[in-house]
């Protein structure tokens, strides 16, 4: 666990003062079988076209997500475009909402039962399968009247947190005309789709496509925007299960950064990992480099009398200016090009890691790095530990 003493101290003080806001993303729910946003889009797309184009093929939930993941890797179409397509397959917002609910909770579906029939929710089983959700819910339990989490802002549609909080006073907020009652407010700023019979967002209020995000952003006085901006500027924030790759989230952070009233915000993020390239990867890069050299030669660039090997890896006019890269020991019998390509990739990776830290700092976010997902519950638990 890589949480610093300074970060833990600030979060503890905010928790004791009931001035801590949690921002939750898909990473809080995936351990219980709920899809990521990317998987959700593709799974809904397959379901939407199954009757019209796939002659009734309806894969079981595990295959639905596996096929969606495979398709995601090979699809050339942006997911935002696919999300827009999904909308047109449903004649009414209620039809869209029902498919969204069914796809979201596929893992809880009862085999052989009609659509929309889900298994009984066993709180203990759900928490045991998802230590992160268990730690988040434990943090939401106000052990003292004046201490605890002030509010939760979730970008998820699901109601897993509400269900595991059970009898703990809380209130899901998903529309403008709701009045705050006693208990923990849980703001569903993109929409609320509960598993059971609880009232949630109507289909037309679900923020699902890129144009809906843009329309929401154009209204600075919408409750969704006001809740996020006020929380980011007035309370200490902790982001869990968010990658911070969402453009709209970065827009809010930029807006708060320019505000004269600022607060500290933290994000639990996985420490960047360098994936060592295989020999096959290095050979593919090498062959691609040779093909580019052929194009250069055909365009009039000469190899100065050297062989292609020498031109690619010994001529400082074509390759990097440092022929031997530090930190990349030679492997006996290995071609020189593998060593040099590996060194270049390592250098790029180190540069990217530094740039990521700079971008987070520029957004006003202090990262709390973790090595393994199993570190997250311990980080959360440390906040409420005296």
Number of C-alpha atoms within 10 A of each C-alpha: 14 14 17 11 8 9 16 17 13 16 24 21 16 22 23 19 14 20 21 27 24 25 23 20 21 20 18 23 21 15 17 18 17 22 22 16 15 14 23 20 23 24 26 24 18 20 22 20 16 15 12 11 10 12 9 11 13 14 15 13 18 12 12 20 23 15 16 21 17 12 14 17 8 8 11 8 9 9 18 14 11 15 19 16 14 20 18 11 15 14 9 12 14 13 13 22 19 15 16 21 19 20 24 25 22 24 18 20 20 14 14 7 9 9 14 18 17 18 14 10 14 10 14 11 10 17 19 13 13 18 19 26 26 22 18 21 19 18 20 23 17 20 11 9 8 13 19 25 25 24 22 22 24 27 20 22 24 22 20 22 20 17 18 19 17 12 8 15 15 20 17 21 21 23 18 9 8 10 9 12 10 9 14 20 18 21 24 25 22 21 25 28 26 19 23 16 7 9 10 22 18 16 19 14 17 22 19 19 18 15 12 16 14 12 10 18 16 11 12 11 11 12 17 21 17 13 14 18 17 13 23 24 20 16 20 24 27 23 22 23 22 19 15 15 8 9 10 15 15 14 13 16 22 14 14 22 18 9 11 8 11 16 15 19 24 21 21 22 20 18 14 15 10 11 9 10 13 11 12 10 13 18 15 12 15 18 11 11 14 16 11 12 19 14 12 13 11 10 9 8 11 13 18 9 8 12 10 15 13 16 19 20 18 20 17 13 11 13 14 16 11 11 14 15 17 11 11 15 11 13 10 6 6 10 11 15 19 22 18 23 21 20 18 16 16 19 14 12 16 13 11 13 14 12 12 12 13 13 11 17 12 13 17 18 21 18 22 21 19 18 14 10 14 12 18 25 17 15 20 21 13 15 20 22 8 6
